[in-house]
């Protein structure tokens, strides 16, 4: 398996622009998570899905952030409009239900908002 | 409140020495703990986990110790190698809500 695949790996945009981050989870995993990582706040859970349904979005910072999972193999995290404070590395992770809590992370999408 | 924190933000060791990375947690209801390793430019990678009904678990060159009395978790790496240089995170989970709370991380540097 190729693991969790994220795109783009790097994104530089200007304040006010829309940003869309993409994730393909590991096949067969029914949980998908979006995390944000910054030096100040570390790894923060933004939202997670189970069987394509959002279960907990309490970590989504503002209405400017939205996430969707239209099918089992694809999810997006959208920021509109983007702000400089959104600059961070965004990770997608997936896991199977039950058993251990091992998450498999993607390589991350580094977002810079100027 | 719920929080996971680290005693040491950085740790520098000599190649071949043993490393110990510590983590404190405050949520006594947490019942599952995980250590992750994150190399530069990559996503976190699972190392080892432990449930609250255990106080020790061993893997390949790694051991996790859990002291529930003082809410302390540690990761021991035997015969540390340059490839072990990374940031190490502890994470906790309560029940089956699948929400992991991560600590801030410890940077381990292995000197040749």
Contacts between the chains, C-beta under 8 A, distances in Angstrom:
chain1	res1	chain2	res2	distance
A	4	B	43	7.5
A	31	B	98	6.0
A	33	B	98	8.0
A	42	B	89	7.8
A	42	B	102	5.8
A	42	B	103	7.0
A	42	B	104	4.6
A	42	B	105	6.4
A	43	B	44	7.3
A	43	B	89	6.8
A	43	B	102	4.0
A	45	B	99	5.9
A	45	B	100	7.0
A	45	B	101	7.7
A	48	B	98	6.5
A	48	B	99	7.2
A	50	B	98	7.7
A	55	B	98	7.8
A	56	B	97	7.6
A	56	B	99	6.6
A	91	B	43	5.4
A	91	B	44	7.5
A	93	B	43	7.4
A	95	B	98	7.6
A	100	B	32	7.8
A	100	B	49	5.7
A	101	B	32	5.6
A	101	B	34	6.1
A	101	B	49	6.9
A	101	B	91	8.0
A	101	B	93	5.0
A	101	B	98	6.8
A	101	B	100	6.1
A	102	B	34	7.1
A	102	B	46	4.7
A	102	B	49	6.8
A	103	B	44	7.7
A	103	B	46	7.1
A	103	B	100	6.7
A	104	B	46	7.5
A	105	B	43	3.2
A	105	B	44	5.0
A	105	B	45	7.1
A	106	B	43	5.4
A	107	B	41	7.6
A	107	B	42	5.9
A	107	B	43	5.4
A	108	B	42	7.6
A	108	B	43	5.4
